[in-house]
Amino acid sequence: MRQRCEVLIVYAAGTIQGVALVTFPAASAIFTSPRDYGLSSTEYGGMFVPQAIMAIISSLLGAGLRNRLSTKRIYLLGLFANLLAMTLLVVSRFFPQQHWVAYDVLLLATTCLGVGFGFTVPALNTLAAAFFPQQVDKAILGLNALLGLGTALAPVFIALFLGLGMWWGLPVMVGGLILALLMFSLGQPLRDRAADAARAAQPVKVRLPARFWIFAAFVLLYGVCETMNGNWAALYMKERFGAGTSVSSLALTIFWGMVTVGRILFAALEKWVPETQVCRILPLVVTTALIASACVRTTDALLGVVIFALAGLGCSALLPLSISFGQKELTSIAASVAGGLIAFYQIGYGIAAFGVGPLQTWAGLPLSTIYGGSAIAAGAMCALSFVITRKSYQSEATS
């Protein structure tokens, strides 16, 4: 009964973390509207730089702290940082006439969100794997499906709160959920016995094997591709397809919704479609979607929504599968794999989140060209997918 409660807490935390993560991109129309924050594309993209940097640092720091702190404590630190991020986002709205004050508060908020993401997500992946050691792939896919569900819900919630004339209701709601989660989590053990045993043993200096860097490159490229769709979808729908705010929000919702659906679907089809094949096919789907988004010339906004749905399906299972493959293969550093890979995912996130603004402003490139260029990253991910699944594929072939 106790473990069932722990499992519910971990998977609920994944959903809430997903909502928190996309709260800022979901409110992109508010941040860039002259009537509200009035941020430029460069300023909007710059908001996510401290988030990416702190997510990278906290992911790597969390991997090291597991030798001193429990996974539960790292997870709780992440929840507290997420709560602080939502609080600061609400506070930022009280400076409508003080642009730089509001922007500085937003930067502090995304900094805290990066810390929260970097501590919480690797801890949740580690706990999910620990709870279901015989079904690691399914456990991590399930957790990330719920995280994806949260990311899909954020644009829906922001649209609802916008209709009520109180967009800030979303961070208030998320903050309340995080506070409740903190209170429930404090009374649960949330133990990772493998990490506890490793911490009790004589500490040894861990060297990252060469294979780790291949996984790291893969998730970095994935971070670029996911963020191009997740952070810039709403603005791209307006610029490229002439969509209104509601349809632009719909495109973002559909993207994250398909990320969730894909994770659930491929977990259910595991017996018929091996994870290795899924990991090899999906990068091709992402590449196709990015090329289509750049090349299709139309004002039909619904076609744009379809393209983002395809991109969401392509992105769906890649990150959780790369983490589970890495944890199973790199057994000597299994406790640190999730944190290390999340760090490199965040590097890709930072490149795409911030890089688009300068490319538009300084290089004069339209978003369509940038989307087309990001297909190169997706193509490289196609090639690497065969490398990271090689050993898993060989194991499947011999079993």
C-alpha positions in Angstrom: 0.0 0.0 0.0 2.8 2.4 0.9 4.7 1.7 -2.4 1.4 2.3 -4.3 1.2 5.7 -2.6 4.8 6.5 -3.5 4.2 5.5 -7.1 1.1 7.8 -7.3 3.2 10.7 -5.9 6.0 10.2 -8.3 3.7 10.0 -11.4 1.6 12.9 -10.2 4.8 14.9 -9.7 5.7 14.1 -13.4 2.4 15.6 -14.6 2.7 18.7 -12.5 6.3 19.2 -13.6 5.1 19.1 -17.2 2.5 21.8 -16.6 5.1 24.0 -14.8 7.7 23.5 -17.6 5.4 24.8 -20.3 3.8 27.5 -18.3 6.2 30.1 -19.7 6.1 29.0 -23.4 2.3 28.7 -23.1 2.1 32.4 -22.1 4.3 33.5 -25.0 1.5 35.7 -26.4 1.3 37.5 -23.1 5.1 38.1 -22.9 5.4 39.4 -26.5 2.2 41.5 -26.5 2.8 45.3 -26.4 -0.2 45.6 -24.1 1.4 43.3 -21.5 5.1 42.6 -21.1 6.1 43.8 -24.6 9.2 41.5 -25.0 11.0 41.3 -28.3 11.8 37.8 -29.8 15.3 38.1 -28.5 14.1 39.0 -25.0 11.6 36.2 -25.0 14.2 33.7 -26.1 16.6 35.1 -23.5 14.2 34.3 -20.8 15.0 30.6 -21.2 18.8 31.0 -21.0 19.0 31.0 -17.2 16.5 28.1 -17.2 18.7 26.0 -19.5 21.9 26.9 -17.7 20.5 26.1 -14.2 18.8 22.9 -15.4 22.2 21.8 -16.8 24.0 22.7 -13.5 21.4 21.2 -11.2 21.1 18.0 -13.3 24.9 17.4 -13.1 25.0 18.6 -9.5 22.1 16.3 -8.6 23.9 13.3 -10.1 26.9 14.1 -7.8 24.8 14.8 -4.8 23.3 11.3 -4.9 26.5 10.2 -3.2 25.6 12.4 -0.2 21.9 13.1 -0.3 19.0 10.8 -0.9 17.0 10.9 -4.1 14.0 12.1 -2.1 15.9 15.2 -0.8 17.0 16.1 -4.3 13.4 15.7 -5.5 12.1 17.9 -2.7 14.7 20.6 -3.5 13.4 20.5 -7.1 9.8 20.9 -6.0 10.6 23.9 -3.8 12.5 25.6 -6.7 9.5 25.0 -9.0 7.2 26.6 -6.3 9.5 29.6 -6.1 9.4 29.9 -10.0 5.6 30.0 -10.1 5.6 32.6 -7.2 8.0 34.9 -9.1 6.0 34.6 -12.3 2.9 35.8 -10.5 5.0 38.6 -8.9 6.2 39.8 -12.3 2.7 40.9 -13.3 2.8 43.7 -10.7 5.3 45.7 -12.7 3.4 46.5 -15.9 5.0 49.9 -16.4 8.5 48.9 -15.4 9.7 46.7 -18.2 13.2 45.8 -17.0 12.0 45.2 -13.4 9.4 42.7 -14.7 11.9 41.1 -17.1 14.4 40.7 -14.3 11.8 39.0 -12.2 10.9 36.7 -15.1 14.6 35.8 -15.4 14.7 34.9 -11.8 11.6 32.8 -12.3 13.0 30.8 -15.2 16.3 30.4 -13.2 14.3 28.7 -10.4 12.3 26.7 -13.0 15.6 25.4 -14.4 16.8 24.3 -10.9 13.4 22.7 -10.3 13.5 20.8 -13.6 17.1 19.7 -13.2 16.6 18.3 -9.7 13.1 16.9 -10.1 13.0 15.1 -13.5 16.2 13.0 -13.1 15.0 12.1 -9.5 11.6 11.1 -10.8 13.1 8.9 -13.6 15.4 7.3 -11.1 12.6 6.5 -8.7 10.3 5.2 -11.4 13.1 2.8 -12.5 13.6 1.8 -8.9 10.0 1.0 -8.3 9.8 -1.2 -11.4 13.2 -2.8 -11.9 11.9 -5.5 -14.2 10.0 -3.0 -16.5 12.3 0.0 -16.6 11.4 1.0 -20.2 7.7 0.9 -19.5 8.1 2.7 -16.1 10.1 5.6 -17.6 7.9 5.8 -20.7 4.8 6.0 -18.4 6.4 8.7 -16.3 7.3 10.8 -19.3 3.9 10.2 -20.8 2.4 11.9 -17.8 5.0 14.6 -17.9 4.0 15.1 -21.6 0.3 15.2 -20.5 1.2 18.1 -18.2 2.9 19.9 -21.0 -0.1 19.4 -23.2 -2.5 20.7 -20.5 -0.5 24.0 -19.9 -1.7 25.7 -23.2 -5.3 24.6 -22.4 -5.2 26.0 -19.0 -3.6 29.3 -20.2 -6.4 29.6 -22.8 -9.0 29.1 -20.1 -7.5 31.6 -17.7 -7.1 34.1 -20.6 -10.8 33.7 -21.2 -11.4 34.7 -17.6 -9.1 37.7 -18.0 -6.5 36.3 -15.5 -3.7 34.5 -17.3 -1.8 34.5 -14.0 -4.3 32.0 -12.7 -2.1 29.2 -14.3 1.0 29.8 -12.2 -1.2 30.3 -9.1 -2.9 26.9 -9.8 0.5 25.2 -10.5 2.0 26.7 -7.4 -0.9 25.3 -5.3 -0.5 21.8 -6.7 3.3 21.9 -6.1 2.7 23.0 -2.5 0.2 20.1 -1.9 2.7 17.7 -3.5 5.4 18.9 -1.2 3.3 18.3 1.8 2.3 14.7 0.7 5.9 13.8 -0.3 7.4 14.7 3.1 5.7 11.8 4.8 6.8 9.2 2.2 10.1 7.3 2.1 10.6 7.6 -1.7 13.7 5.4 -1.5 16.0 4.3 -4.3 17.6 1.3 -2.6 20.3 0.9 -5.3 21.4 4.5 -4.8 21.3 4.1 -1.0 23.5 1.0 -1.2 26.0 2.8 -3.5 26.1 5.8 -1.1 26.8 3.5 1.8 29.7 1.8 0.0 33.2 3.2 -0.3 32.9 6.1 -2.8 34.9 5.7 -6.0 35.7 8.1 -8.7 33.4 7.5 -11.6 34.6 7.9 -15.2 32.2 8.5 -17.9 32.5 5.7 -20.6 32.8 6.7 -24.2 29.3 5.4 -24.9 27.8 8.0 -22.6 28.9 10.8 -24.9 27.0 9.2 -27.8 23.8 9.1 -25.7 24.6 12.7 -24.6 24.9 13.9 -28.3 21.6 12.2 -29.1 19.6 13.9 -26.3 21.3 17.3 -27.1 20.0 17.0 -30.7 16.7 15.9 -29.4 16.5 19.0 -27.1 17.1 21.2 -30.1 14.3 19.6 -32.1 11.8 19.4 -29.3 12.3 23.0 -28.2 11.9 24.3 -31.8 8.4 22.9 -31.6 7.6 23.4 -28.0 8.9 27.0 -27.4 8.3 28.5 -30.8 5.2 26.8 -32.1 2.7 29.5 -31.1 4.8 32.3 -32.6 5.5 30.3 -35.7 1.8 29.6 -36.3 1.1 33.3 -36.3 4.1 34.2 -38.5 4.0 31.3 -41.0 0.3 30.3 -41.1 -1.4 33.5 -40.1 -3.1 31.8 -37.1 -4.9 33.6 -34.3 -4.1 33.1 -30.7 -6.6 30.3 -30.1 -5.3 28.2 -33.1 -1.7 28.9 -32.1 -2.4 27.6 -28.6 -4.2 24.6 -30.2 -1.0 23.8 -32.2 1.1 23.9 -29.0 -1.5 21.7 -27.2 -1.6 19.2 -30.1 2.2 19.0 -30.2 2.5 18.2 -26.5 -0.6 16.0 -26.6 0.9 13.9 -29.4 4.1 13.7 -27.3 2.0 12.1 -24.6 -0.1 9.9 -26.9 3.1 8.6 -28.5 4.7 7.6 -25.2 1.6 5.8 -24.1 1.1 4.1 -27.5 4.7 2.9 -27.8 4.7 1.6 -24.2 1.5 -0.4 -25.1 2.9 -1.7 -28.4 6.2 -2.9 -26.8 5.5 -6.6 -27.6 4.8 -5.9 -31.3 7.1 -2.9 -31.9 10.4 -3.2 -30.1 11.8 0.0 -28.5 14.9 -0.2 -30.6 12.8 0.1 -33.8 10.7 2.9 -32.3 13.9 4.8 -31.4 15.2 4.4 -35.0 11.9 5.4 -36.7 10.9 8.4 -34.7 13.8 10.7 -35.6 12.8 10.3 -39.2 9.3 11.5 -38.3 10.7 14.5 -36.6 12.9 15.3 -39.6 9.9 15.0 -42.0 7.8 17.4 -39.8 10.5 20.0 -39.6 11.1 20.0 -43.3 7.4 20.2 -44.0 7.0 23.1 -41.6 9.7 25.0 -43.4 8.7 24.1 -47.0 4.9 24.1 -47.0 3.6 27.5 -48.2 0.0 28.0 -47.2 -2.2 30.2 -45.0 -4.1 27.1 -43.9 -3.5 27.1 -40.2 -5.0 23.7 -39.7 -2.2 22.2 -41.9 0.2 23.8 -39.5 -1.6 22.1 -36.6 -1.2 18.7 -38.4 2.5 19.3 -38.9 3.0 20.0 -35.2 1.0 16.9 -34.4 3.4 14.9 -36.5 6.4 16.5 -34.8 4.9 15.7 -31.4 4.5 12.0 -32.4 8.1 12.0 -33.6 9.4 13.5 -30.4 7.3 11.4 -28.1 9.4 8.4 -26.9 12.9 9.5 -27.8 14.0 11.1 -24.5 12.6 8.4 -22.2 13.9 5.6 -24.3 17.4 7.1 -24.5 17.4 7.4 -20.7 16.2 3.8 -20.2 18.7 2.5 -22.8 21.5 4.4 -21.1 20.6 3.2 -17.6 20.5 -0.4 -18.7 23.7 -0.3 -20.8 25.9 2.0 -18.6 25.4 0.0 -15.4 28.6 1.4 -13.8 27.1 4.9 -13.7 23.4 4.0 -13.8 22.5 6.3 -10.9 24.0 9.3 -12.7 22.8 8.6 -16.3 19.4 10.3 -15.9 20.9 13.5 -14.5 23.7 13.6 -17.0 21.4 13.0 -20.0 18.9 15.6 -18.8 21.8 18.1 -18.6 22.6 17.5 -22.2 19.0 17.7 -23.2 18.9 21.1 -21.5 21.9 22.2 -23.5 19.9 21.5 -26.7 16.9 23.2 -25.1 19.1 26.3 -24.4 20.5 26.4 -28.0 17.0 26.4 -29.5 15.3 28.5 -26.9 17.8 31.4 -27.1 19.4 30.9 -30.5 16.2 31.7 -32.6 16.0 35.3 -31.4 19.5 36.4 -32.4 19.2 34.5 -35.7 16.1 36.5 -36.5 17.3 39.8 -35.2 21.0 39.8 -36.2 21.1 37.4 -39.1 17.7 38.4 -40.5 16.6 34.8 -40.9 12.9 34.0 -41.0 11.5 31.3 -38.6 10.8 29.1 -41.6 14.5 29.0 -42.5 15.5 28.3 -38.9 12.9 25.4 -38.8 14.3 24.0 -42.0 17.9 24.3 -40.6 16.9 22.4 -37.4 16.0 19.4 -39.6 19.8 19.0 -39.9 19.9 18.3 -36.2 17.0 15.8 -36.6 18.9 14.1 -39.5 22.0 13.7 -37.3 19.7 12.2 -34.6 18.5 9.7 -37.2 22.1 8.5 -37.7 22.9 8.3 -33.9 19.7 6.4 -33.2 21.3 3.3 -34.8 24.4 3.7 -32.6 22.6 4.1 -29.3 20.3 1.1 -30.0 23.0 -1.2 -31.3 23.5 -3.2 -28.1 19.8 -3.3 -27.2 19.0 -4.5 -30.8 21.6 -7.3 -30.5 20.1 -8.4 -27.2 16.6 -8.5 -28.7 17.9 -10.5 -31.7 19.6 -13.2 -29.5 16.6 -13.5 -27.0 
